[in-house]
Amino acid sequence: MTGLNHLGDANQQADPSRRTVLRGAAAVTLATAATAAASGTASAAGGSSAAVVDHPGAQWLPAARTNFRTAQRPHSHPIDYVLIHVTQEHFDDAVTVFQKPGRKTSAHYVVRSADGHVGQCVREKDIAWHAGHPDYDDRSIGITHEGWVNSTRWFTEQMYAASAALTAAVCVRYAIPVDRTHILGHHQVPGTTHTDPGANWDWEHYLELVRQVKTAS
């Protein structure tokens, strides 16, 4: 994630039996996240405003005005991509970075590992500085996820499900195809030195969840 350069913790692979249990629980978690996204009934801890957030149930955690650019997307710029990041920070620390003036970095959304709680830091109409490439910043929604790229334990089913519901909603709003040409990892941005979301991010599983939500919406 641009601007978040702290070292990650040691790699901790989940054993196969735990992975099976997590995948088995995905349907319930995904259904809950999708219902919240569709109905706007999800509760957001502290200070959420339905008049401000673009994703129902998200908590409004605004980035500093100096860390993004105001725009009128999709009228001023088309929105063609969803860009997936990993924070290399804890949720609250990542938000703090975005709220600190002069850091010149932000993302539209931050997703918490433990429960999939979604914070929105920049309106979708505005341009968050997350890709490290002006054209990709202009044309993408940036979603960053609490965790470290070298540790599987941060990529919980709650996180995958909530993020997939968010990505599906974004894809519906802006007619973005659900494929790996349009839902990208930060590492795919031309010229980047970042590796997130890393080899531990389960792209096949994630896109399957996104498609399930999108089909049901």
Secondary structure by P-SEA (a helix, b strand, c coil): ccccccccccbbbbcaaaaaaaaaaaaaaaaaaaaaaacccccccccccccccccccbbbbccccccbbbbcccccccccbbbbbbccccaaaaaaaaacccccccccbbbbcccbbbbbcccccccccccccaaaaacbbbbbbcccccccccccaaaaaaaaaaaaaaaaacccccccccccccccccccccccccccccaaaaaaaaaaaaaac
